[in-house]
Each structure stands twice: as structure tokens, then as C-alpha cells.
Amino acid sequence: MFKIIYAKSVLKDLKRIAQYNLPMIKEGIEELANFPNITNIRHLKNHPIADYRLRIGNYRVLFDVDWEKKEIHILKIGHRKEVY
């Protein structure tokens, strides 16, 4: 099981998302604790912010994984048009 850690900027990202999308996004992030045994994850190549992304509908969660400490660092959440 991985521990999920949020960056401070993620709170600002969540405020910009419509309220009715938040439960779906929260569920998807909680599933990350079972990493890497979940779907909708892609390894990003040459991305300046993160190494991985999780697709939740039209939203993307960008994150990094610390394999030694068993931690997932959520770095950015946003609409697919804006996050890349």
C-alpha cells in the first residue's frame, strides 16, 4: 500500500474543479494506494512536472512515485486541456 501525499498547489487546483466532479476525482486518487495494480495510469516521458498520470473522465492527476518510501506525491490536478 502506498501513502498519498498532496502538494500545496493541489488544493488550488481542486477549488477550480466543479463540485459534482470532486467525488469521482477523490475516488480515483484513493485507488492510487493500490499502485501499480490499477487501470488508467500512463507513464509520461519527458514531462516537466510528473512521471505518471491518472485519467479520471476529462480530468488528469499528475503524480510521482517514491518507491523506497512507498509514497505517491500528487502534483497537479486539472482538466485534460489545461494540465499538459
N, C-alpha and C positions, 0 to 999 in steps of 0.2 A: 504494500500500500504506500502510495506517495502522499506527502503532505503538500497542500496547495497554499502558496503564498502570493498575495496580491501586491502589485506595485501601487504606489500612491496615486499615480495618474489614472489607474483603472477606475477609481471612484468617480472621477470627472467623466470618463467615458460612459459609465453606467447612467449618469444623470442625463445624458443626451439621448438615451435609448427610450423608446415609448414603453410605458408601464406594462402593457399587455405582452410585450416580448421578454420582459425580465425573468419570469418563472422558467421559461424554456431555456434561456441562457444559463441561469443558475443551475438547472438540472444537468446541462451539458458539462459545465465546469466541475460539478461534483463527481461526474463519471470519470474525470481525469485521474482520480485517485487510483483507478484500476489500470492506469497506463502501463504498458502499451497494448493491452487487450481490449481496445475499443475501436469503433469504426470512425470514419470522417476525420481522420488525422492524416496530415501530409507533412513530410519533412521538407522544409524550404531550403533551397540552395541559394546562396549569395544574398540573403535578405538582411538588410541593415539592422533590423530590430530583433528578430527572433529566429529560432531554428525550426519551430514547429507551428502548425496552425490547426485549429479545430473548427470545423464547419458546423454551424447551427443555423439552419434556414438560410436567410440572407445575411447573417452576421458571422464574423470571424473572430476567434480568440487566438491571439498570438502568444506563444509561451516558449520558455526554455526549460530544459530538464537538467537537474543536477543528480547524476546517477549515484554518486558516492553518498550524498546526504539523503537521497530518496525524496527530493523536493521538486515541485513544479512551480515555476515562477511565472505568473500571469502578467504579461507586459502591456498588452493593448487589447481592447475590445471595440469593435466598430462594424458598421455596415460594410459589405464587401466592396462597395465602390470607393470607400474612403480609407480603408485600413491598409491597403498596399501602397 
